[in-house]
Amino acid sequence: MDNFQPLINHVKSRVSLTEEEIQAFVSCFKVTKIKKRQFIIQPDFVAKYRNYVIEGAFRAYVVADAGEEHTIQFAIEDWWISDYSSYINQLPATMFVVAIEDSIILQIDFESEQKLKVSNHKFETFFRIMAESSFAGMQRRLISNLTKTAEERFVEFEQKYPKIAFRVPQYALASFLGMTTQYLSKLRNAGLHKKS
């Protein structure tokens, strides 16, 4: 049950559940160990699971026609990751999701999630809260990309996500922030991240 405790805490901080409801919720998840550089989602295959990270780190990215990679999302402990368009609509994925460290995740499949939502409105509320939070985060990132300079995006990211900034490969962070690896290196060497 140790592997499930972080998820239990995560859910209980958002909705109030009885012991019986907690058991019903976690029983729909399976524990999966993932090796570094192992893919859990690849384009053209339907994303079967919504993934909650217990331990480790992941990166979701797309590859453009010219071959360059664009990082869409990172996930570390207590975060969720999937190709949500694929998972929610049960259509082929367009993203890669790869482990950037040896990791342990809890996975729920689409059908089990739907059954959970139907069985108890609290579960539906939990998934709605997560969806709203994810949407708000994506909107903030879009606005930041449109209105802030590369330097401002870099400083903002390092202040907001200090646990991620130095755990992920520099090329992946650079592509997430919309800059070259060389430029990111230059910003770090200038000590920009230390400024408030």
C-alpha positions in Angstrom: 0.0 0.0 0.0 3.0 2.3 0.4 3.1 3.1 -3.3 -0.5 4.3 -3.1 -0.1 6.7 -0.1 1.1 9.7 -2.2 -2.0 9.3 -4.5 -4.3 8.9 -1.5 -2.9 12.2 0.0 -3.2 13.9 -3.4 -6.8 12.9 -3.9 -7.8 13.7 -0.2 -6.4 17.2 -0.5 -8.9 17.9 -3.3 -12.0 15.9 -2.3 -13.3 14.4 1.0 -13.4 10.6 0.8 -14.3 7.8 3.2 -12.0 4.9 3.7 -14.2 2.8 1.6 -14.2 5.3 -1.3 -10.4 5.6 -1.1 -10.1 1.8 -1.5 -12.5 1.9 -4.4 -10.4 4.6 -6.1 -7.0 3.2 -5.6 -8.1 -0.3 -6.6 -8.5 1.0 -10.2 -4.7 1.8 -10.4 -1.8 -0.5 -11.1 1.8 0.1 -10.1 4.3 0.2 -13.0 8.0 0.5 -12.9 9.5 2.3 -15.9 13.2 2.4 -16.8 15.0 5.6 -17.9 14.5 6.3 -21.6 11.5 4.0 -21.7 8.5 5.3 -23.6 5.0 5.0 -22.0 3.2 6.8 -24.9 4.2 6.9 -28.6 2.5 8.5 -31.6 0.0 6.5 -33.6 -0.9 4.3 -30.6 -3.8 5.2 -28.3 -2.7 6.4 -24.9 -4.2 3.7 -22.7 -3.5 5.3 -19.3 -3.6 8.4 -17.2 -0.3 8.3 -15.3 0.4 9.5 -11.7 4.1 9.8 -10.9 5.2 8.3 -7.5 8.9 8.5 -8.2 11.0 9.7 -11.1 10.5 12.2 -14.0 8.9 12.2 -17.4 8.9 14.4 -20.5 6.1 14.7 -23.1 7.2 16.1 -26.5 6.3 16.3 -30.2 8.5 16.1 -33.2 8.0 18.6 -36.0 8.3 17.8 -39.7 11.8 19.2 -39.8 12.8 16.8 -37.0 13.1 19.3 -34.1 11.6 18.3 -30.7 9.2 20.5 -28.8 8.7 19.7 -25.1 5.1 20.0 -24.1 5.2 18.9 -20.4 7.3 17.6 -17.6 6.1 15.5 -14.7 7.8 14.6 -11.5 6.5 13.2 -8.2 2.9 14.0 -7.4 2.2 15.1 -11.0 0.1 13.5 -13.8 1.1 12.9 -17.4 -0.4 11.5 -20.6 -1.3 12.5 -24.1 -4.6 13.8 -22.9 -6.1 14.4 -26.4 -5.4 10.7 -27.2 -6.5 9.4 -23.7 -9.7 11.4 -23.4 -10.8 10.9 -27.0 -9.3 7.4 -27.4 -7.6 8.4 -30.6 -4.0 7.8 -31.7 -1.4 9.8 -29.8 0.6 12.6 -31.3 3.1 12.9 -28.5 6.0 10.9 -27.1 6.1 10.5 -23.3 9.4 9.2 -22.1 11.0 8.5 -18.7 14.0 10.8 -18.0 14.8 8.8 -14.8 14.0 5.4 -13.5 10.4 5.8 -12.3 7.4 4.3 -10.6 4.0 5.3 -11.7 0.3 4.5 -10.9 -1.8 4.0 -14.0 -5.5 4.0 -14.5 -7.0 3.0 -17.9 -9.8 5.0 -19.6 -12.5 2.4 -19.0 -11.8 2.2 -15.3 -11.8 6.0 -15.0 -15.2 6.2 -16.7 -16.6 3.6 -14.3 -15.2 5.4 -11.3 -16.8 8.7 -12.4 -20.2 7.0 -12.9 -20.0 5.2 -9.6 -19.4 8.3 -7.4 -19.8 12.0 -8.0 -16.8 12.7 -5.8 -14.6 10.9 -8.2 -16.0 12.9 -11.1 -15.4 16.0 -9.1 -11.8 15.0 -8.5 -11.1 14.5 -12.2 -12.9 17.7 -13.1 -10.7 19.7 -10.6 -7.6 18.1 -12.2 -8.8 19.0 -15.7 -9.6 22.6 -14.7 -6.2 22.9 -13.1 -4.4 21.5 -16.2 -6.4 23.8 -18.5 -5.5 26.9 -16.4 -1.8 25.8 -16.4 -1.8 25.4 -20.2 -3.4 28.9 -20.6 -0.8 30.5 -18.3 2.0 28.9 -20.3 0.4 30.1 -23.6 0.1 33.6 -22.3 3.7 33.6 -21.0 5.0 32.4 -24.3 3.1 35.2 -26.1 3.9 38.0 -23.8 7.3 37.3 -22.0 10.8 37.3 -23.3 12.9 34.2 -23.3 14.8 35.5 -20.2 11.6 36.2 -18.3 10.2 32.7 -19.2 13.5 31.1 -17.9 13.5 33.0 -14.6 9.8 32.4 -14.1 10.2 28.6 -14.7 13.2 28.3 -12.3 11.4 30.2 -9.6 8.1 28.3 -10.0 9.6 24.8 -10.5 13.0 24.7 -8.9 12.7 20.9 -8.4 12.4 20.4 -12.1 14.8 23.0 -13.5 18.0 21.0 -12.8 16.5 17.5 -13.0 15.6 17.5 -16.7 18.1 17.5 -19.6 19.1 21.0 -20.7 18.0 20.4 -24.3 14.5 19.4 -23.0 14.1 22.5 -20.8 15.3 24.7 -23.7 12.7 23.3 -26.0 10.0 23.7 -23.4 11.0 27.4 -22.9 11.2 28.0 -26.7 14.9 28.7 -27.0 18.1 26.9 -28.1 20.2 24.9 -25.7 23.1 27.3 -26.2 20.9 30.3 -25.2 19.7 28.5 -22.1 23.3 27.7 -21.2 24.2 31.4 -21.7 21.3 32.5 -19.4 22.4 30.0 -16.7 26.0 31.1 -16.9 24.9 34.7 -16.5 23.4 33.7 -13.2 20.0 34.9 -14.3 18.2 32.2 -12.4 19.6 33.6 -9.1 17.9 36.9 -9.6 14.5 37.5 -8.0 
